[in-house]
Amino acid sequence: MRKNIVAGNWKMNLNRVEGIALVEEVLAKLPTDNNTHIIFAPAFVYLHKVAKMCANTSKVVAAAQDCSSNEKGAFTGEVSASMLASCSARYVVLGHSERRANFTETNALLKTKVAQAFENDLKVIFCCGESLAQRENGDHFDWIKSQISESLFHLSADEFKNIVIAYEPIWAIGTGVTASTDQAQEIHAFIRDLLVEKYGEEAAESTSILYGGSCKPSNAKELFSSQDIDGGLIGGASLKADDFLAITQSF
């Protein structure tokens, strides 16, 4: 059975006091019978604190928003996967559309970041998705296939168990526009079919695929009811405890 996951990507938001207060509120209000796996992805500087706060809750963990493609060395400002692991991170988000666009991250570069994550026992939330132009041109399926295959398909089936896929339609991030449930399900099913072709039915059915485009309390239940949508990579709605909690309870 694949996990239902809701991951909160804080991006470059919340100061230390605000971030700690958010985690405290979510943990305090989380139902005792919670069955959703929850991931907080704070800024690097709060990662260790957030991870420690989640240490006593088996289904709530911390993730980093990125890692370096290098093991160590003279790379000022970079943060290595080994540093993240030493701060008790369990996951790292790789390939977010903002990283791809703003820092020119390529599929080849992300392949090396995946390797660094795995060297340090970090699971990966791997992001993929298309622009509005690519969708309108009908190129989105080929684009998503290339993102996944070029960065991940060198992995063995056993290694792939440590991958979570997050589909993020770029045209629906921070815009208030959400892909329709049918549009989202179509891409999630396409991604799962890619995994079936590469790794077989069992591996594909065990892989969680998250939706990452303007998911909020008002649409989460409908999205999560789809056959191939296993949760969300949440941006803005993860910054308010009540909104984030409502999304985690939408299954």
VENLINNOR-V202871 format. One record per pair of residues at least 12 apart in sequence whose ideal C-beta (glycine too) atoms are under 6 Angstrom apart, sorted by sequence separation. I is the first residue (numbers start at 0). J is the second residue. If there is no record, write none. Layout:
# VENLINNOR-V202871
I;J / I;J
This chain:
# VENLINNOR-V202871
49;61 / 67;79 / 191;203 / 194;206 / 210;222 / 129;142 / 233;246 / 66;80 / 46;61 / 94;109 / 93;109 / 127;143 / 46;63 / 66;83 / 214;231 / 190;208 / 210;228 / 93;112 / 127;146 / 214;233 / 63;83 / 127;147 / 166;186 / 187;208 / 208;229 / 209;230 / 210;231 / 211;232 / 215;236 / 36;58 / 37;59 / 38;60 / 39;61 / 40;62 / 207;229 / 209;231 / 18;41 / 209;232 / 38;62 / 40;64 / 63;88 / 66;91 / 91;116 / 164;190 / 216;242 / 223;249 / 18;45 / 22;49 / 61;88 / 183;210 / 219;246 / 223;250 / 62;90 / 63;91 / 64;92 / 60;89 / 216;245 / 220;249 / 5;35 / 15;45 / 22;52 / 62;92 / 91;121 / 93;123 / 216;246 / 219;249 / 94;125 / 95;126 / 3;35 / 4;36 / 5;37 / 6;38 / 7;39 / 8;40 / 9;41 / 90;122 / 92;124 / 93;125 / 94;126 / 96;128 / 2;36 / 90;124 / 178;212 / 43;78 / 80;115 / 84;119 / 80;116 / 177;213 / 191;227 / 50;87 / 84;121 / 125;162 / 81;119 / 128;166 / 47;86 / 80;119 / 122;161 / 123;162 / 124;163 / 125;164 / 126;165 / 128;167 / 130;169 / 131;170 / 159;198 / 188;227 / 46;86 / 68;108 / 106;146 / 110;150 / 128;168 / 172;212 / 187;227 / 80;121 / 109;150 / 124;165 / 126;167 / 128;169 / 171;212 / 177;218 / 180;221 / 184;225 / 187;228 / 46;88 / 156;198 / 171;213 / 180;222 / 68;111 / 106;149 / 184;227 / 68;112 / 106;150 / 163;207 / 164;208 / 165;209 / 166;210 / 167;211 / 168;212 / 152;197 / 167;212 / 180;225 / 66;112 / 156;202 / 165;211 / 66;115 / 38;90 / 40;92 / 165;232 / 96;167 / 96;169 / 4;207 / 1;205 / 2;207 / 4;209 / 1;207 / 37;247 / 35;247 / 25;240 / 24;240 / 28;244 / 21;240 / 25;244 / 8;232 / 5;230 / 3;229 / 4;230 / 5;231 / 6;232 / 7;233 / 8;234 / 12;238 / 3;230 / 1;229 / 7;237 / 7;243 / 5;246 / 5;247 / 3;250
